[in-house]
Every structure is written in C-alpha cells, then in structure tokens.
Amino acid sequence: MNGLGDWIRYNANWAGDRLALDMGAEVYTYSEMDAAVDNRAQLLVDEFGITAGDHIAVLDLNSPDLILLLFACARLGCSLLPLNNRLATPEHKWILEHARATQLFYEDEFAGTARDLAAQLPGLGIARLDDLAQGKVEAIRYEEVGNLDSRVLLIYTSGTTGKPKGVVHQQRALFYNALNAIHAQEMRALDHVLSVLPLFHSGGLNIQTTPAFYVGARVTLLQRFDPGETLQAIQTLRPTMFLAVPAIIQALVDHPLWQNTDLSCLRMVGTGSSTVPDALLDVWHDRGVPATQIYGMTESAPTAICLPIADTQRKKGAAGKPAMHCQARIVDDEGNDVADGERGEILLRGPNLLTEYFDDPQQSSNVFSGDWFHTGDIGHVDNEGFYYIDDRKKDVIISGGENLYPAELENVLADMPELAEYAVVGQPDERWGEVAIACVVLREGVELSEAELLNRFEGKLARFKHPRGVRFFESLPRNAMGKVLKFELRDQLQTHRG
C-alpha cells in the first residue's frame, strides 16, 4: 500500500457498487468515490497549481467534499487543513497565515469570510467547493506521489487551553489510527457509520469516519448536528455505529423523540472527547446499546486508549486499554512509572502520533520525552490494566495540599436533573491556595439554590473535595466538540471577583 489514496481505489476494485459515502441526495458508491477523488486531484493540479507539500484549507459544514479532498490530497502528497467554521475571521486569518496555506475552498455560506480572508492574505487563492465538485477533466494524468511518509493532515487544536497549535500528521498516522479504531470498535465492511460530529475536528474525522473507508463500510454524513435530525436518521437509515460526545448525548436524551426512537440498529456507540459521566453512559446501556469510550486527542490522530465493547458495563467509566498500535504508561512528576491505582500523567507512544507542531520546534520538543508523548492528562490503571482518565493535569485543583479532580465532582453534578450544563474549576483562595467552584446552568423553569446544590455532595465525596461555592451562568463556553473551555471559565470567575 502506497498511501491513503489506495483505500478507496482498492475498495472500488473489490466491491465497487457498495455504498461508500452519502449525505442526502449526494451518494457515492466506492467506484464513484474513487473517480471523484481522481477528478479532484487532477483539478487541483490543472486549475490551482497544487503541488506536493502544499496546504489546502477547507471552510465548510460537514460535506462529502471534505472527505473527497482529503483522499485527493493523499494521492498528491499535500495536506488538508480543515478550518473550524465557528471561528471568527481574525482567527481564521491567524491559522491560514501560520500554516502558509496556498488555497482555500469554501462553501457558499462562508463566501463573505473567504473574500475577507483573500483581501487580507494576498498569497491565498480562494474558490467555491461547488466549482471544484462540478469541474471536469478530460483525462487523469497526475503523478501520484503521496505515500505513508507524506504529510496529509494539518489540523489545529481546539484551543481548550489557549491559542491553537497546528498538529501535523503523516499518512502513516492516519493509517495506524484506522487500524486502532477498526480493532477497538470491531468495525467491518457491513457497518454503516452515522457521522454528525464536525469533520474539522480529529474525533469527527478519524474515530469512525475515515477508518470506515479502510474496511469498505458506508458513511452517512449530517451537515451539522441536530438532535431531532439525528434521531430521525437513526430511525430511518438504521446505522450500526455512531459517535457522540457528552453534550450531544445530553441533547439527544432531552429531545422529545428520544424515548420513541428505535435504537436496535446500533451495535455500539462511541463516546469520549471529555470525561463521560456514568449517567450519560447508562442512557445507552438502558436501551441495550453498548457505549464504549475512545480516549485520545488531536495529537494521537486520535485513537489511543479504548474500552472493549464486551467490557462496557463491567468497566463502566474506564477509558479502556491501549489500542493495538499505541502504548501507554503513567508517570509521576519525575517521569517514574507509578504503581497500579496511583495517579500520574498519561504518556503515549506509537505510529499514530503527530509528526510535529507546525512551525513550532520548541513546543514539539517539549511534549516528548524520547518517543513518549506527554498528554497532559492525569489518570490511573487498575489491576486488570484498564486505564481511567481522572482529569487534565492543568485542571487539577490543589486545595490545602490535597489534589482535587474536577471530574469526580462533575460526576456528582451529572446526577442533578435541574442542571443543563456544569463544570468545576479552581479559584485562587488566600487560605487554601485554591478552592473548587461549581459553574452551572439551570434548566429552564427550575430552581436550585446554592445551599441545596452543595448539600447534595454530602455522603458522596469526602468533605474536603466538596465545592466551596456555586456560580450560576446562562451558558458555559465550549469548543466545537462540546468541551467546556475551563480557562475561559477561570478568567470569568476572576473578572467577577475583581
């Protein structure tokens, strides 16, 4: 196998009439998808002068176009740069300038943004995705130079801790990520993936979507997540696999269609992106659907640690075991391995990891100790080798010399039906150094006092772990994958105190 481009070509040759990719009226068999990838690759060369090593940016909602461009880039040896469509124009400008992108393809909805960016970045070419999709070539004659060593994806981190970093992945990383994901989720050619998470994010793109094209499965895209449309798609299209982050699961459960939607087609649901409360796993288990967890990050492509489907209830809450082509260990602050049950930082090693942070050699060096990647996440391992994610290292609250893990407190908040959103962050305190503050959003029409909320921690966690205060918000700041931006919450608390 030369590279990712061979995935589609091989499946077109093996079972060309099998459905590969669809979104509404736009449907591709594997043969049609292979031809569409070839056509786009030739147009990129002929009409836009794209060469190996170029960065091609895309600004759109979920669409087949992004998938087809990814595989076209793989054949040409260039990189796809998917842009977060929720960012403001100055943020896009910073990323495009930092990445030295040569071409931006955009969906019509973002035409104004694209024109503004072109005016500010004279070296950037822009074009409609529809023009690329409708363009025709007389013959396929481009040179296919992409291989497993070629860079294929430049994806910027979601920025939960500040300014995003450009994560560079070779085709090799996506190949081994696919093997990890396929093995962990027991994916096969007969599977049908319903993909609703944004494809500009590593999780939406690479946990189920791209691995499906390796095994020759079918992928159905929704343009954007909507709880009613998602439940209707499950009811009518009957997918076998689905990926959802906690915020999406909660939105589905809160929708009127949830109780009457037939979920029996789903043989599994993948979850992750952040710590998943037991209550949001149980909503699937109670309906007979195994809810497994996939732990990783943009830097690990992202599949790194996974919970076997057979263990979803026996080990509920565990992230799982290292994926087939990824190793993990837990170390203390001095880099020494810790004993089972002790908490420390999770380190990863494997061919699925990033090549580097683009144009940032210092940061690239800082995150590696030899070939071990520092995740910044705190976890522990039980005596059966199952990993548990306790929290982000930078989110751990040190109060009176004790380490408090916000995820523990958030698991208690998850059982409070009055809460629509919740998160726990640390706030500086003169006596204790830091104290835990519960940041919550009440559901419409309900009341819950600070005293009542705090009282519900009694008997569930040790007293020293309890929040020392509650702050009520209209909404919590989140990124595109639904992760709460805790650094923003901490800033808001500080501003409020000031």
C-alpha positions as CSV (number, residue, x, y, z in Angstrom):
1,M,0.0,0.0,0.0
2,N,1.4,3.4,-1.0
3,G,-0.9,5.6,1.0
4,L,-4.4,6.5,2.0
5,G,-5.5,7.1,-1.6
6,D,-5.2,3.3,-2.1
7,W,-8.0,2.7,0.4
8,I,-10.7,4.0,-2.0
9,R,-9.1,2.5,-5.1
10,Y,-8.8,-0.9,-3.5
11,N,-12.4,-1.0,-2.3
12,A,-13.6,0.3,-5.7
13,N,-11.9,-2.7,-7.3
14,W,-13.0,-5.1,-4.6
15,A,-16.7,-4.1,-4.3
16,G,-17.2,-1.0,-6.4
17,D,-21.0,-1.0,-6.3
18,R,-21.1,-0.9,-2.5
19,L,-22.3,2.4,-1.0
20,A,-19.4,4.4,0.4
21,L,-20.5,7.9,1.2
22,D,-23.8,9.8,1.3
23,M,-25.4,12.9,2.6
24,G,-29.0,13.5,1.4
25,A,-29.2,13.3,-2.3
26,E,-25.4,13.2,-2.8
27,V,-24.5,9.5,-2.9
28,Y,-21.3,7.7,-3.9
29,T,-20.5,4.1,-4.4
30,Y,-16.9,3.1,-3.9
31,S,-16.3,3.2,-7.7
32,E,-17.9,6.7,-7.9
33,M,-16.0,7.9,-4.9
34,D,-12.7,6.7,-6.5
35,A,-13.5,8.6,-9.7
36,A,-14.5,11.7,-7.8
37,V,-11.2,11.7,-5.8
38,D,-9.2,11.3,-9.1
39,N,-11.2,14.1,-10.7
40,R,-10.5,16.5,-7.8
41,A,-6.8,15.6,-7.7
42,Q,-6.4,16.4,-11.4
43,L,-8.3,19.7,-11.0
44,L,-6.1,20.7,-8.1
45,V,-3.1,20.2,-10.3
46,D,-4.5,21.7,-13.5
47,E,-6.7,24.6,-12.2
48,F,-5.0,25.6,-9.0
49,G,-1.4,24.6,-9.4
50,I,-1.3,22.4,-6.3
51,T,1.9,20.5,-5.7
52,A,3.2,18.1,-3.1
53,G,3.7,19.7,0.3
54,D,1.0,22.4,-0.2
55,H,-1.6,23.2,2.5
56,I,-5.2,23.2,1.2
57,A,-7.7,24.8,3.5
58,V,-11.4,24.0,3.6
59,L,-14.1,26.1,5.2
60,D,-17.5,24.4,5.2
61,L,-20.0,22.4,7.2
62,N,-19.9,18.6,7.1
63,S,-19.9,17.5,3.4
64,P,-18.6,14.8,1.1
65,D,-16.3,17.5,-0.4
66,L,-14.0,17.5,2.7
67,I,-13.7,13.7,2.6
68,L,-13.0,13.6,-1.2
69,L,-10.4,16.4,-0.8
70,L,-8.6,14.5,2.0
71,F,-8.1,11.5,-0.3
72,A,-7.2,13.7,-3.2
73,C,-4.5,15.3,-1.0
74,A,-3.3,11.9,0.0
75,R,-2.7,11.0,-3.7
76,L,-1.0,14.3,-4.4
77,G,1.2,14.3,-1.3
78,C,-0.2,17.6,0.0
79,S,-2.0,18.3,3.3
80,L,-5.7,19.1,4.0
81,L,-6.3,22.0,6.5
82,P,-9.9,21.8,7.8
83,L,-11.0,25.1,9.4
84,N,-13.3,25.3,12.3
85,N,-16.3,27.0,10.8
86,R,-17.2,28.5,14.2
87,L,-14.2,30.7,14.4
88,A,-14.1,34.4,13.6
89,T,-12.4,35.8,10.6
90,P,-9.3,37.1,12.6
91,E,-8.9,33.6,14.0
92,H,-9.1,32.0,10.5
93,K,-6.6,34.6,9.3
94,W,-4.1,33.7,12.0
95,I,-4.3,30.0,11.2
96,L,-4.1,30.4,7.4
97,E,-1.1,32.8,7.8
98,H,0.6,30.5,10.3
99,A,0.0,27.4,8.1
100,R,1.1,29.3,5.0
101,A,-1.9,27.9,3.2
102,T,-1.9,28.3,-0.6
103,Q,-5.5,27.7,-1.4
104,L,-8.9,28.0,0.4
105,F,-12.0,26.2,-0.7
106,Y,-15.3,27.4,0.8
107,E,-18.9,26.5,1.0
108,D,-21.3,29.3,-0.2
109,E,-22.4,30.0,3.4
110,F,-18.9,31.3,4.1
111,A,-18.3,33.3,0.9
112,G,-18.1,36.6,2.7
113,T,-15.5,35.2,5.1
114,A,-13.5,33.8,2.3
115,R,-13.4,37.1,0.4
116,D,-12.3,38.9,3.5
117,L,-9.5,36.5,4.1
118,A,-8.3,36.7,0.5
119,A,-8.2,40.5,0.8
120,Q,-6.1,40.2,3.9
121,L,-3.8,37.4,2.7
122,P,-2.7,38.3,-0.9
123,G,-1.0,34.9,-1.4
124,L,-4.1,32.9,-0.7
125,G,-6.3,31.7,-3.6
126,I,-10.0,31.1,-2.9
127,A,-12.6,29.0,-4.8
128,R,-16.1,27.6,-4.2
129,L,-16.3,24.0,-3.3
130,D,-19.2,23.6,-5.8
131,D,-16.9,24.8,-8.6
132,L,-14.4,22.1,-7.7
133,A,-17.1,19.5,-7.4
134,Q,-18.6,20.4,-10.8
135,G,-15.3,20.7,-12.6
136,K,-14.5,18.0,-15.2
137,V,-11.2,16.8,-16.6
138,E,-10.5,15.1,-19.9
139,A,-8.1,12.6,-18.6
140,I,-6.5,11.5,-15.3
141,R,-2.8,12.0,-15.7
142,Y,-1.5,13.5,-12.4
143,E,1.5,11.9,-10.8
144,E,0.5,10.1,-7.6
145,V,3.4,10.9,-5.2
146,G,1.7,10.5,-1.8
147,N,2.8,7.7,0.4
148,L,2.7,6.8,4.1
149,D,5.6,9.2,4.8
150,S,3.8,12.1,3.2
151,R,2.1,14.7,5.4
152,V,-1.7,14.7,4.8
153,L,-3.4,16.5,7.6
154,L,-2.7,19.8,9.3
155,I,-5.4,20.1,12.0
156,Y,-5.4,22.9,14.6
157,T,-6.1,22.0,18.2
158,S,-9.4,23.1,19.6
159,G,-7.7,25.5,21.9
160,T,-9.2,24.5,25.3
161,T,-6.1,25.9,27.0
162,G,-5.4,28.9,24.8
163,K,-4.0,29.6,21.3
164,P,-4.4,26.6,18.9
165,K,-1.4,24.6,17.7
166,G,-1.0,23.1,14.2
167,V,-0.8,19.3,14.5
168,V,1.0,17.7,11.6
169,H,0.0,14.1,10.7
170,Q,1.6,11.9,8.1
171,Q,-0.5,9.4,6.2
172,R,1.2,6.8,8.4
173,A,-0.5,8.2,11.5
174,L,-4.0,8.0,9.9
175,F,-3.3,4.5,8.7
176,Y,-2.4,3.3,12.2
177,N,-5.2,5.3,13.7
178,A,-7.6,3.4,11.4
179,L,-6.2,0.1,12.4
180,N,-6.5,1.1,16.1
181,A,-10.1,2.3,15.6
182,I,-11.2,-0.7,13.5
183,H,-9.8,-3.2,16.0
184,A,-11.2,-1.4,19.1
185,Q,-14.7,-0.9,17.6
186,E,-14.8,-4.3,15.8
187,M,-15.6,-2.4,12.5
188,R,-16.3,-4.4,9.4
189,A,-17.4,-3.8,5.8
190,L,-21.1,-4.4,6.6
191,D,-21.1,-1.5,9.1
192,H,-22.9,1.8,8.5
193,V,-21.5,4.8,10.3
194,L,-23.7,7.8,11.0
195,S,-21.3,10.8,11.4
196,V,-22.6,14.0,12.9
197,L,-19.6,15.5,14.7
198,P,-17.7,18.2,12.8
199,L,-15.2,16.8,10.4
200,F,-12.8,19.7,11.0
201,H,-12.2,18.0,14.4
202,S,-9.9,15.0,14.7
203,G,-12.6,13.0,16.5
204,G,-15.3,13.5,14.0
205,L,-12.9,12.8,11.1
206,N,-10.9,9.9,12.4
207,I,-12.6,7.8,15.1
208,Q,-15.2,6.2,12.8
209,T,-15.4,8.2,9.5
210,T,-12.0,7.6,7.8
211,P,-11.5,4.1,9.3
212,A,-14.8,3.1,7.7
213,F,-13.2,3.7,4.2
214,Y,-10.4,1.4,5.0
215,V,-12.7,-1.6,5.7
216,G,-15.1,-0.6,2.9
217,A,-18.0,0.4,5.1
218,R,-20.6,3.0,4.5
219,V,-20.6,6.6,6.0
220,T,-23.6,8.8,6.2
221,L,-22.9,12.5,7.0
222,L,-25.2,15.0,8.6
223,Q,-24.3,18.6,7.6
224,R,-24.4,19.6,11.3
225,F,-25.6,18.1,14.5
226,D,-29.3,18.5,15.3
227,P,-30.9,16.2,17.9
228,G,-34.1,15.7,16.0
229,E,-32.5,15.1,12.7
230,T,-30.0,12.7,14.3
231,L,-32.7,10.6,16.0
232,Q,-34.7,10.6,12.7
233,A,-31.6,9.4,10.8
234,I,-31.1,6.6,13.3
235,Q,-34.8,5.6,13.0
236,T,-34.9,5.6,9.2
237,L,-31.4,4.9,7.9
238,R,-30.6,2.2,10.5
239,P,-26.8,2.9,11.1
240,T,-24.8,0.3,13.1
241,M,-22.3,2.7,14.5
242,F,-22.5,6.2,16.0
243,L,-20.1,8.6,17.8
244,A,-21.3,11.2,20.3
245,V,-19.6,13.4,22.9
246,P,-21.3,14.1,26.2
247,A,-23.0,17.4,25.1
248,I,-24.6,15.6,22.1
249,I,-25.8,12.7,24.2
250,Q,-27.5,15.1,26.6
251,A,-29.1,16.9,23.7
252,L,-30.4,13.6,22.3
253,V,-31.8,12.5,25.7
254,D,-33.5,15.8,26.2
255,H,-35.3,15.6,22.8
256,P,-38.9,14.5,22.7
257,L,-38.1,11.8,20.0
258,W,-35.6,10.1,22.3
259,Q,-37.9,7.7,24.1
260,N,-39.7,6.5,20.9
261,T,-36.6,6.2,18.6
262,D,-35.8,2.6,17.8
263,L,-32.1,2.2,18.7
264,S,-31.9,-1.5,18.0
265,C,-29.9,-1.0,14.8
266,L,-26.9,0.4,16.8
267,R,-24.4,-2.3,17.8
268,M,-22.3,0.2,19.6
269,V,-22.0,3.9,20.4
270,G,-18.6,5.5,20.8
271,T,-18.1,8.3,23.3
272,G,-15.2,10.4,24.5
273,S,-13.7,13.9,23.9
274,S,-14.0,14.6,27.7
275,T,-14.8,12.7,30.8
276,V,-18.2,11.0,30.3
277,P,-20.4,10.8,33.4
278,D,-21.9,7.4,34.2
279,A,-25.4,8.8,33.8
280,L,-24.7,9.5,30.1
281,L,-23.3,6.0,29.5
282,D,-26.4,4.5,31.3
283,V,-28.8,6.1,28.9
284,W,-27.4,3.8,26.1
285,H,-26.9,0.7,28.3
286,D,-30.5,1.0,29.5
287,R,-31.6,0.9,25.8
288,G,-29.5,-2.2,25.1
289,V,-26.7,-0.3,23.2
290,P,-23.1,-0.8,24.4
291,A,-21.5,2.6,25.0
292,T,-17.7,2.4,24.7
293,Q,-15.1,5.0,25.3
294,I,-12.3,6.2,23.0
295,Y,-9.6,8.2,24.6
296,G,-7.2,10.3,22.6
297,M,-6.5,13.8,21.3
298,T,-5.7,15.6,18.0
299,E,-2.1,14.7,18.5
300,S,-2.8,10.9,18.6
301,A,-5.0,11.0,15.5
302,P,-6.9,10.4,17.9
303,T,-7.5,6.7,18.8
304,A,-5.1,5.8,21.7
305,I,-6.9,4.0,24.5
306,C,-10.2,2.2,24.0
307,L,-12.7,0.3,26.1
308,P,-13.5,-3.1,24.6
309,I,-17.2,-3.4,23.7
310,A,-17.5,-6.6,25.8
311,D,-16.4,-4.6,28.9
312,T,-18.6,-1.5,28.6
313,Q,-20.8,-2.3,31.6
314,R,-18.3,-4.3,33.7
315,K,-15.8,-1.5,33.4
316,K,-18.1,1.5,33.1
317,G,-16.2,4.7,33.3
318,A,-12.9,3.3,32.2
319,A,-11.2,4.7,29.2
320,G,-10.0,1.1,28.4
321,K,-6.7,-0.4,27.3
322,P,-4.1,0.9,24.9
323,A,-5.1,0.5,21.2
324,M,-3.4,-2.2,19.1
325,H,-0.7,0.2,17.7
326,C,-0.4,2.5,20.7
327,Q,1.4,2.1,24.0
328,A,0.6,3.9,27.2
329,R,2.1,4.4,30.7
330,I,1.5,6.6,33.7
331,V,4.3,8.5,35.4
332,D,4.9,10.8,38.3
333,D,6.3,14.4,38.1
334,E,9.9,12.9,37.9
335,G,9.0,10.6,35.0
336,N,8.9,7.4,37.0
337,D,6.2,4.8,36.4
338,V,3.6,4.8,39.2
339,A,2.0,1.7,40.8
340,D,-1.4,0.4,39.9
341,G,-4.1,2.7,41.3
342,E,-1.8,5.7,41.7
343,R,-2.4,8.8,39.7
344,G,0.0,10.3,37.3
345,E,0.4,11.8,33.8
346,I,-0.6,9.6,30.8
347,L,2.2,9.2,28.2
348,L,1.6,7.7,24.8
349,R,3.9,6.1,22.2
350,G,3.1,4.8,18.7
351,P,3.0,5.4,14.9
352,N,-0.4,7.2,15.3
353,L,1.2,10.2,17.0
354,L,1.8,13.6,15.4
355,T,5.0,14.3,13.4
356,E,5.3,17.8,15.0
357,Y,3.5,21.0,15.8
358,F,3.8,23.0,12.6
359,D,6.5,25.7,12.7
360,D,7.0,25.3,16.4
361,P,10.1,23.2,17.1
362,Q,10.3,24.2,20.8
363,Q,6.7,23.1,21.6
364,S,7.3,19.9,19.5
365,S,10.3,19.1,21.7
366,N,8.6,20.0,24.9
367,V,5.8,17.4,24.6
368,F,8.1,14.5,24.0
369,S,10.4,12.6,26.4
370,G,12.3,10.4,23.9
371,D,9.5,8.9,21.9
372,W,6.9,9.2,24.7
373,F,4.3,11.9,24.2
374,H,3.1,13.8,27.3
375,T,-0.7,14.1,27.1
376,G,-1.2,16.5,30.0
377,D,-4.0,14.2,31.3
378,I,-4.0,12.6,34.7
379,G,-5.1,9.0,35.0
380,H,-4.6,5.7,36.8
381,V,-4.5,2.0,35.9
382,D,-6.4,-0.8,37.8
383,N,-5.0,-4.2,38.5
384,E,-6.5,-5.5,35.2
385,G,-4.7,-3.0,33.0
386,F,-7.7,-0.7,32.4
387,Y,-6.9,3.0,32.2
388,Y,-9.1,5.7,33.8
389,I,-8.9,9.4,33.0
390,D,-9.1,11.5,36.1
391,D,-8.6,15.0,34.7
392,R,-6.5,17.3,32.7
393,K,-3.2,18.0,34.5
394,K,-3.7,21.7,34.3
395,D,-7.3,21.4,35.6
396,V,-6.3,19.6,38.8
397,I,-7.2,21.8,41.8
398,I,-4.6,21.8,44.7
399,S,-6.6,22.8,47.8
400,G,-4.8,22.8,51.1
401,G,-2.2,20.4,49.8
402,E,-4.8,17.9,48.5
403,N,-5.3,17.2,44.8
404,L,-9.0,17.6,43.8
405,Y,-10.0,16.2,40.4
406,P,-12.9,18.2,38.9
407,A,-14.2,15.1,37.0
408,E,-15.1,13.5,40.4
409,L,-17.2,16.5,41.4
410,E,-18.7,16.8,37.9
411,N,-19.9,13.2,38.1
412,V,-22.0,14.2,41.2
413,L,-23.4,17.2,39.3
414,A,-24.4,14.9,36.4
415,D,-26.9,13.3,38.7
416,M,-28.7,16.5,39.4
417,P,-31.7,16.8,37.0
418,E,-32.0,20.5,37.4
419,L,-28.7,21.2,35.7
420,A,-28.4,21.7,31.9
421,E,-24.7,22.3,32.0
422,Y,-22.0,22.0,34.6
423,A,-18.2,22.2,35.2
424,V,-15.9,22.5,38.1
425,V,-12.8,24.8,38.1
426,G,-10.4,26.1,40.6
427,Q,-10.4,29.6,42.0
428,P,-7.5,31.2,43.9
429,D,-8.0,31.3,47.7
430,E,-5.8,33.0,50.3
431,R,-6.3,30.3,52.9
432,W,-6.4,27.1,50.8
433,G,-4.4,28.1,47.7
434,E,-7.3,27.1,45.5
435,V,-10.9,26.0,46.1
436,A,-13.3,24.2,43.8
437,I,-16.2,26.2,42.3
438,A,-19.2,24.6,40.6
439,C,-20.2,26.5,37.5
440,V,-23.7,25.5,36.5
441,V,-26.5,26.4,34.1
442,L,-30.1,25.6,35.3
443,R,-32.7,24.1,33.1
444,E,-35.4,26.4,32.0
445,G,-38.1,26.9,34.6
446,V,-36.4,25.1,37.5
447,E,-34.9,26.5,40.7
448,L,-32.0,25.2,42.8
449,S,-30.2,27.2,45.4
450,E,-26.5,27.2,46.1
451,A,-27.1,25.7,49.5
452,E,-29.2,22.8,48.1
453,L,-26.7,22.0,45.4
454,L,-23.8,21.9,47.8
455,N,-25.8,19.8,50.2
456,R,-26.1,17.1,47.6
457,F,-22.4,16.3,47.8
458,E,-22.9,15.0,51.4
459,G,-22.1,11.3,51.6
460,K,-20.9,11.1,48.0
461,L,-17.4,12.6,48.3
462,A,-15.1,13.3,51.1
463,R,-15.8,16.7,52.6
464,F,-12.5,18.2,51.5
465,K,-13.5,17.5,47.9
466,H,-16.8,19.4,48.0
467,P,-17.1,22.7,46.0
468,R,-16.7,25.8,48.2
469,G,-19.1,27.8,46.1
470,V,-21.5,27.8,43.1
471,R,-21.7,30.3,40.2
472,F,-24.8,30.3,38.0
473,F,-24.3,31.0,34.3
474,E,-26.7,31.4,31.3
475,S,-24.3,29.1,29.3
476,L,-20.8,27.7,29.6
477,P,-18.1,28.5,27.0
478,R,-17.5,25.4,24.8
479,N,-15.5,24.5,21.8
480,A,-16.9,22.7,18.7
481,M,-16.7,19.3,20.3
482,G,-18.7,20.4,23.3
483,K,-15.7,20.6,25.7
484,V,-16.1,23.3,28.3
485,L,-13.3,25.9,27.9
486,K,-12.2,25.9,31.5
487,F,-9.5,28.5,31.0
488,E,-12.3,30.9,29.9
489,L,-14.4,30.0,32.9
490,R,-11.5,30.6,35.3
491,D,-11.0,34.0,33.6
492,Q,-14.7,34.8,34.1
493,L,-14.6,33.9,37.7
494,Q,-11.5,36.1,38.3
495,T,-13.2,39.0,36.5
496,H,-16.4,38.6,38.5
497,R,-14.3,38.6,41.8
498,G,-12.5,41.7,40.6
